[in-house]
């Protein structure tokens, strides 16, 4: 090893040690934040279009809230994940509101088939949320349970959401 290489190695080691000391000093001064693993509870809301999934999510957050506008059109086009901190439980609540299954309407271009919706739900499930504490399956009381609801539950079972977590 040449003198130049030896000097270069010493300089790099000295710089490395200097940076390490600066980092340690900064951590000593500013690194007093208490960190802990997050206690998360995951709730997925699924069901047919217009069965009240978004309304249930809103009521979980604020039971006194009345929807601004009543509409016959499905409002949720893409999955919506919202996280809320519950101080009393020291937990984070992740609520996943999904698009409806078995969409209906007059605009054929705007209606997605179940495969597209299920792909969206699967993508949502893969976004860092690896298990669900609760899965809410919504059914509209006005139309009762029908064959499409049964198919939706079967799709739910197909995805394995029924597995204990």
N, C-alpha and C positions, 0 to 999 in steps of 0.2 A: 504494500500500500504506500503510495507516495505521500509526501508531506502535505501536499495540497488536499488530497483525499482525506487524510487524517484531520486536518484543520476543518474541512467542510463537515465531517461527521461530528466533530466537537461542537461547531456552531449550531448545527441542527438539533443536537441533543440539548444544548443550552437554551435554544429558543423554545423547544418542546417543554422543557422544565419551567421556563418563564411563563408560558401560556397556561400550563397546568396550575401554577401558583395563582395566577389571575383568576382562573375559573374557580378554584377552591375559595379564594377570598370573596368573590361575588356570591358564590353559593352560601358561604357563611353569613354574608350580609343580607341577601335577598331570598335565599332558598328555604324559608321557614314555612312555606305553604304545606298544610297537612293534606296528603293525598290518600285516597282509599278507593277500593274497587266500588263501582257503581252498583247499587241494588236496583235492577230494572225489572219492571213488570210489563209484559207485552200483551196487548189486546188486539186481535184482528176481528174486524167486522165484515162479514160477507153475507150475500143473499141476492135475490133477484133485484132487478131494476125497480126503483120506486117502492122499496119495502121499508124505508126509514133508517137506513144505515147512517147517513150523515146526521139525521135528527138525533139518533141515539148518541152519537159522538158528542154532539152539541150539548145534549142533556147531561152527559157524564161530566162535562166541564162546567156547566152552569144550568142547573135544573129550572131556574126562573126565566131563562131566555126563550123568547117566542121567535120563530123564524120570521125574517123580514118579509119574505114573499113566498106565497104558496104557489107551486107550479106543478104541472103534470109532466114536465120534462125532467129526465134524469140529470142531476147536477154534477155528479162525480165522474169525470172522464178518465182520470189517471189516479193511481193510488196516492193517498195523502198520508204521510207519516208525521205526526206531531208528538213532541216529547214535553212532558210536564213534570216538574219537581213537586213532590208532596212532602212538605216539611215534617208533618206529624209522623210519617212513616219512614222518613229519610230514604225515600225511594224515587226513582224516575219512572213515570208511566208513559209508555209508548203506545199511542193509539193509531192503528192502521185502518183507515177508511178506504175500502176498495170499490172499484167500479162494479156496477150491477151485472149479474148474469142474466142471460136470456133477454137482451135489449129488444125493445120494440119501438116502432115509430114510422113516420112517412118518408123521412130522408134516408134512403138506402145507403148513400155514401157516408152518412154520419153514424150509422149503426155498425157496431163492431160485432163480429161473431164471438162465440164463447171461447174459441181458441185464443184469439187476441186478448180477451179479457183475462183468461186463465194464465196466459204468458205474463201479463202485467202483474197479476197477483203473485206468481212464482218469483218474478224479478224482485218484487217488493219483499217477499219473504227471505230472499237471499241478501238483502241489503243490511248486513251486519246483525240482523235479528235472526238468531238461530233456533229459537224456540218460542212458543206462545204459552202464556199462562192461562189465557182465556180466548176462546173463539166464539164470537157471538154470531149465530146464524139468524138473520132477520127474515120474518115472514109478515106480509101485509095482512092485517086482520080483515080488511074489507074483501079480500078475495079468497082467504083461507089457504090451506095447504093444498097444492095440486101436484101434478106430475113433474112440473119443472122444479119445484122445491125439492122433491125426492131426488131428481137428477143432480141438483146442485149439492145436496148432501153426499150423494155418491161421488161427485167430483172432489168434494172435501175429503172423503175417505181415501180417494185415489192419491191425493197429494200427501197423504200420511199425517194430516193434521190431528187425527184421532189418537196418535201414538202418545203414550204418557211421557211427559218431559220432566 
